[in-house]
């Protein structure tokens, strides 16, 4: 995901001199773009971060697949002075809220107050099957984690009162007071696929991170009302949160190739049973069931790609020329304050990933110039 490497231009794409995206973001401000940091050597991470800062990126995310997302962010923070950094996401169940809070405090110190903690719930096959965490109710656990992290960040330097949450409980009797944090309130963005976590993020979070699988229609017709209704119920204003959306983007003048390249990513998510209702809501229940059958029979989703028709790919991935992609994602700006366009990476060769990364990097560089 090295699309912060702005010098990497996809020269096979005719993008120079095209019309830029017009308009503002959802709250009437300038449209902001984020990129994603890969796990690379320190020199490469430093170069990516400095290029992104120089080009006007709002910030860079680091993701958690297996390892924690905090390490590459520390490198980026040390190499820059204004670029924001964020976990996108840290899996809430992968560690204690205390460790999460301490990592947030450290990164906020290293960056001089530029860190945002993005938290996600992931799926039980990942949290329990890979990380070995207990089975949690995702929304209850996320609420507990957000509240606990805030409690710790705000008070660890003063001495903490016991915390007695739904899942996390600690008396802190052995805790010695820590150094005061740079900020007693570090922003927390909640990642969400469906309505409940989206509503939670709007209710108690400082932001909502839209799942890359959010389709345009899901974003505008389902998640946007959920955000606004939750804000109203909580007595909050739209400007109290940031909505950051990660659309799958495959810029390629050969749209047939782009669709084929995005198929494996859609199949990967469709093969997970916890996404069944999400795909059913989009009219792809049978296709998702077929993908799940492939996973059950083969142990992986690689053979499920032929179960994903073109229309299913196009529902979730913006494919085609630069102008067509921009037209596809434009309605999302009625919901988003910022975007992190992401190539559909699943089962792609490094060369093909580089092709799409270059297209996204060039598009964003042109938009920010």
Number of C-alpha atoms within 10 A of each C-alpha: 21 22 30 31 26 22 15 17 21 20 12 11 17 13 17 10 7 12 10 14 13 9 13 15 19 19 16 11 11 12 20 20 23 27 28 24 28 19 17 11 10 13 10 17 23 18 16 25 30 20 17 25 21 13 18 18 21 19 25 27 26 25 24 17 12 12 12 18 23 24 13 23 27 19 20 29 26 14 20 19 13 18 22 23 32 29 27 24 24 27 27 22 27 22 13 14 22 19 13 26 23 18 17 24 27 18 26 23 18 18 24 16 21 21 29 22 29 27 28 24 24 21 17 19 14 17 19 16 12 11 15 13 14 12 14 16 12 18 17 14 19 24 19 19 24 22 17 23 24 18 20 23 24 20 17 22 16 13 15 19 14 12 15 12 15 13 13 15 13 13 11 13 10 6 11 12 12 12 10 15 20 18 16 16 14 22 20 24 29 30 29 24 21 19 16 15 23 25 26 23 30 29 24 20 23 20 26 28 26 25 19 20 21 24 22 20 15 19 24 18 11 14 22 21 15 21 24 18 16 21 22 14 11 13 9 16 11 14 13 12 22 22 27 23 27 21 25 26 28 30 28 23 17 12 16 12 13 23 22 16 25 29 26 25 23 26 29 21 19 28 25 19 17 14 16 19 14 19 19 14 10 14 12 19 17 13 22 29 19 18 29 25 17 20 21 13 11 12 11 14 24 18 16 24 20 15 20 21 15 14 11 21 21 18 18 24 32 29 28 22 20 22 16 16 18 18 12 19 18 14 14 23 23 16 21 25 24 23 23 26 25 22 30 26 21 17 16 15 11 10 9 14 21 20 22 26 29 27 29 29 23 24 23 24 20 18 17 14 8
